[in-house]
């Protein structure tokens, strides 16, 4: 059976440097950072005191007070992003078979903010004060369930949780389900709200976070020789992923086509990247193969680029494994330099960046790049956005436990005769 073509028809995003696709994109191409000092809890005992937070986000712009009180911040982000994506897609759900609409969201920590508040209550000897709604508030599927209940969606409903590749895998799984005629439309993306005391302290004590506290906006320095770790971030992104014929019939605007997807696991270590980037290279090549392309067809790589010494080096090696000498001619950038590392939401936020890069023929930069590293010697689009004709872009996502995912987004070409 011939696989169906899959396109993107709606974008919703809440990021530390912009809310909504237009504000987010303008921030990216202008190199605007969303990193600042943490004010929500005491960081005096920690080596890192900064995070990429969506400070201007107000959940009451997207839901009523009663619902906002019932759910954790990560659900706030998911509901807001899904509403933006739905509005952007011009979908009329009243005309759709909601059994054929699904939801797939990536999240690692779920309702960790609320969960930690209840742990603190327990530590204070107030077990009888633990909120009875703790379980439904903290479960990762609360975000997909609330999106479903908001819109009466009765199709597949899944949470993907495999570290920093979660968001990319959620979109990839949506692609696969629609390709194989198991859904026509899927709300797909990632959400994360991990800026909480215990979670932040754990990342900090693992020595994964940047200590650039004196200059928060320049702290995250992917591929730079002086990089000292990532900045933990939060955010949410939801895409409307749709079968092409369905989109054409309703005269939808098509942002891009998902051309390929692959996922694997390096099986090496829970924290450290696999040396040499062998398995990460394999997953990029597998996504290119899935798209029935060649490496030379890729015009831009949206990299994982988390600004740690080991991961940036390993990713650079994996890119060279796939593209060989041509790797030096392909622009590679990491928007984590601007939005921090939102863990399970990162791949979904980066997917929006890829799609808007295709639409605008502009590559967002890697900001804060000043000292070249001999081990990271590719073209990282330093500090300024770059105009370029883009037809196909590769999104690379990695994560703890060596989980990897790659997506290929292509400029949409209407080949109706091929359907």
Beta strands, then each sheet from edge to edge (+ up, - down):
strand 1: 6-15
strand 2: 18-19
strand 3: 35-37
strand 4: 50-52
strand 5: 101-106
strand 6: 157-160
strand 7: 185-193
strand 8: 234-243
strand 9: 256-265
strand 10: 300-302
strand 11: 331-333
strand 12: 362-363
strand 13: 386-387
strand 14: 392-399
strand 15: 403-410
sheet 1: 2+ 1- 8+ 7- 5- 6-
sheet 2: 2+ 1- 9+ 15- 14+ 10+ 11+
sheet 3: 3+ 4-
sheet 4: 12+ 13-
end
